[in-house]
Amino acid sequence: MNCNELKAGQTLVCERCGLELKVISECKDDKCAIGCVGDIDCCGEPMKLKE
């Protein structure tokens, strides 16, 4: 997942260490899309959406 795919209220979790990140505010313009490249990683692996 990268930042321009995330929606407010979603939570990302690292399956390796358990770190969780909650999305408070989502990207709302083209400036964010330019800066968001690649997955959000933790412990060297892409974070996943918490179910």
MODELLER restraints for C-alpha pairs under 7 A, 6 or more apart:
rsr = mdl.restraints
at = mdl.atoms
rsr.add(forms.Gaussian(group=physical.xy_distance, feature=features.Distance(at['CA:1:A'], at['CA:39:A']), mean=4.96, stdev=0.5))
rsr.add(forms.Gaussian(group=physical.xy_distance, feature=features.Distance(at['CA:1:A'], at['CA:40:A']), mean=6.15, stdev=0.5))
rsr.add(forms.Gaussian(group=physical.xy_distance, feature=features.Distance(at['CA:1:A'], at['CA:48:A']), mean=6.98, stdev=0.5))
rsr.add(forms.Gaussian(group=physical.xy_distance, feature=features.Distance(at['CA:2:A'], at['CA:36:A']), mean=6.34, stdev=0.5))
rsr.add(forms.Gaussian(group=physical.xy_distance, feature=features.Distance(at['CA:2:A'], at['CA:37:A']), mean=6.84, stdev=0.5))
rsr.add(forms.Gaussian(group=physical.xy_distance, feature=features.Distance(at['CA:2:A'], at['CA:38:A']), mean=5.86, stdev=0.5))
rsr.add(forms.Gaussian(group=physical.xy_distance, feature=features.Distance(at['CA:2:A'], at['CA:39:A']), mean=4.62, stdev=0.5))
rsr.add(forms.Gaussian(group=physical.xy_distance, feature=features.Distance(at['CA:2:A'], at['CA:40:A']), mean=5.63, stdev=0.5))
rsr.add(forms.Gaussian(group=physical.xy_distance, feature=features.Distance(at['CA:3:A'], at['CA:27:A']), mean=6.94, stdev=0.5))
rsr.add(forms.Gaussian(group=physical.xy_distance, feature=features.Distance(at['CA:3:A'], at['CA:36:A']), mean=5.83, stdev=0.5))
rsr.add(forms.Gaussian(group=physical.xy_distance, feature=features.Distance(at['CA:4:A'], at['CA:27:A']), mean=5.64, stdev=0.5))
rsr.add(forms.Gaussian(group=physical.xy_distance, feature=features.Distance(at['CA:4:A'], at['CA:32:A']), mean=6.95, stdev=0.5))
rsr.add(forms.Gaussian(group=physical.xy_distance, feature=features.Distance(at['CA:4:A'], at['CA:33:A']), mean=5.89, stdev=0.5))
rsr.add(forms.Gaussian(group=physical.xy_distance, feature=features.Distance(at['CA:4:A'], at['CA:36:A']), mean=6.60, stdev=0.5))
rsr.add(forms.Gaussian(group=physical.xy_distance, feature=features.Distance(at['CA:6:A'], at['CA:26:A']), mean=6.40, stdev=0.5))
rsr.add(forms.Gaussian(group=physical.xy_distance, feature=features.Distance(at['CA:7:A'], at['CA:23:A']), mean=6.71, stdev=0.5))
rsr.add(forms.Gaussian(group=physical.xy_distance, feature=features.Distance(at['CA:7:A'], at['CA:26:A']), mean=5.42, stdev=0.5))
rsr.add(forms.Gaussian(group=physical.xy_distance, feature=features.Distance(at['CA:8:A'], at['CA:23:A']), mean=4.98, stdev=0.5))
rsr.add(forms.Gaussian(group=physical.xy_distance, feature=features.Distance(at['CA:8:A'], at['CA:24:A']), mean=5.23, stdev=0.5))
rsr.add(forms.Gaussian(group=physical.xy_distance, feature=features.Distance(at['CA:8:A'], at['CA:25:A']), mean=5.23, stdev=0.5))
rsr.add(forms.Gaussian(group=physical.xy_distance, feature=features.Distance(at['CA:8:A'], at['CA:26:A']), mean=5.42, stdev=0.5))
rsr.add(forms.Gaussian(group=physical.xy_distance, feature=features.Distance(at['CA:9:A'], at['CA:22:A']), mean=6.50, stdev=0.5))
rsr.add(forms.Gaussian(group=physical.xy_distance, feature=features.Distance(at['CA:9:A'], at['CA:23:A']), mean=5.42, stdev=0.5))
rsr.add(forms.Gaussian(group=physical.xy_distance, feature=features.Distance(at['CA:9:A'], at['CA:24:A']), mean=6.17, stdev=0.5))
rsr.add(forms.Gaussian(group=physical.xy_distance, feature=features.Distance(at['CA:10:A'], at['CA:22:A']), mean=5.91, stdev=0.5))
rsr.add(forms.Gaussian(group=physical.xy_distance, feature=features.Distance(at['CA:10:A'], at['CA:23:A']), mean=5.52, stdev=0.5))
rsr.add(forms.Gaussian(group=physical.xy_distance, feature=features.Distance(at['CA:11:A'], at['CA:20:A']), mean=6.52, stdev=0.5))
rsr.add(forms.Gaussian(group=physical.xy_distance, feature=features.Distance(at['CA:11:A'], at['CA:21:A']), mean=5.49, stdev=0.5))
rsr.add(forms.Gaussian(group=physical.xy_distance, feature=features.Distance(at['CA:11:A'], at['CA:22:A']), mean=4.28, stdev=0.5))
rsr.add(forms.Gaussian(group=physical.xy_distance, feature=features.Distance(at['CA:11:A'], at['CA:23:A']), mean=6.15, stdev=0.5))
rsr.add(forms.Gaussian(group=physical.xy_distance, feature=features.Distance(at['CA:11:A'], at['CA:49:A']), mean=5.85, stdev=0.5))
rsr.add(forms.Gaussian(group=physical.xy_distance, feature=features.Distance(at['CA:11:A'], at['CA:50:A']), mean=5.49, stdev=0.5))
rsr.add(forms.Gaussian(group=physical.xy_distance, feature=features.Distance(at['CA:12:A'], at['CA:20:A']), mean=5.52, stdev=0.5))
rsr.add(forms.Gaussian(group=physical.xy_distance, feature=features.Distance(at['CA:12:A'], at['CA:21:A']), mean=5.10, stdev=0.5))
rsr.add(forms.Gaussian(group=physical.xy_distance, feature=features.Distance(at['CA:12:A'], at['CA:22:A']), mean=6.36, stdev=0.5))
rsr.add(forms.Gaussian(group=physical.xy_distance, feature=features.Distance(at['CA:12:A'], at['CA:47:A']), mean=5.92, stdev=0.5))
rsr.add(forms.Gaussian(group=physical.xy_distance, feature=features.Distance(at['CA:12:A'], at['CA:48:A']), mean=5.34, stdev=0.5))
rsr.add(forms.Gaussian(group=physical.xy_distance, feature=features.Distance(at['CA:12:A'], at['CA:49:A']), mean=4.52, stdev=0.5))
rsr.add(forms.Gaussian(group=physical.xy_distance, feature=features.Distance(at['CA:12:A'], at['CA:50:A']), mean=5.51, stdev=0.5))
rsr.add(forms.Gaussian(group=physical.xy_distance, feature=features.Distance(at['CA:13:A'], at['CA:19:A']), mean=5.65, stdev=0.5))
rsr.add(forms.Gaussian(group=physical.xy_distance, feature=features.Distance(at['CA:13:A'], at['CA:20:A']), mean=4.40, stdev=0.5))
rsr.add(forms.Gaussian(group=physical.xy_distance, feature=features.Distance(at['CA:13:A'], at['CA:21:A']), mean=6.47, stdev=0.5))
rsr.add(forms.Gaussian(group=physical.xy_distance, feature=features.Distance(at['CA:13:A'], at['CA:47:A']), mean=5.50, stdev=0.5))
rsr.add(forms.Gaussian(group=physical.xy_distance, feature=features.Distance(at['CA:13:A'], at['CA:48:A']), mean=5.41, stdev=0.5))
rsr.add(forms.Gaussian(group=physical.xy_distance, feature=features.Distance(at['CA:13:A'], at['CA:49:A']), mean=6.17, stdev=0.5))
rsr.add(forms.Gaussian(group=physical.xy_distance, feature=features.Distance(at['CA:13:A'], at['CA:50:A']), mean=5.73, stdev=0.5))
rsr.add(forms.Gaussian(group=physical.xy_distance, feature=features.Distance(at['CA:14:A'], at['CA:20:A']), mean=6.52, stdev=0.5))
rsr.add(forms.Gaussian(group=physical.xy_distance, feature=features.Distance(at['CA:14:A'], at['CA:42:A']), mean=6.09, stdev=0.5))
rsr.add(forms.Gaussian(group=physical.xy_distance, feature=features.Distance(at['CA:14:A'], at['CA:47:A']), mean=4.91, stdev=0.5))
rsr.add(forms.Gaussian(group=physical.xy_distance, feature=features.Distance(at['CA:14:A'], at['CA:48:A']), mean=6.50, stdev=0.5))
rsr.add(forms.Gaussian(group=physical.xy_distance, feature=features.Distance(at['CA:16:A'], at['CA:43:A']), mean=6.86, stdev=0.5))
rsr.add(forms.Gaussian(group=physical.xy_distance, feature=features.Distance(at['CA:39:A'], at['CA:46:A']), mean=5.73, stdev=0.5))
rsr.add(forms.Gaussian(group=physical.xy_distance, feature=features.Distance(at['CA:40:A'], at['CA:46:A']), mean=5.71, stdev=0.5))
rsr.add(forms.Gaussian(group=physical.xy_distance, feature=features.Distance(at['CA:40:A'], at['CA:47:A']), mean=5.95, stdev=0.5))
rsr.add(forms.Gaussian(group=physical.xy_distance, feature=features.Distance(at['CA:41:A'], at['CA:47:A']), mean=5.41, stdev=0.5))
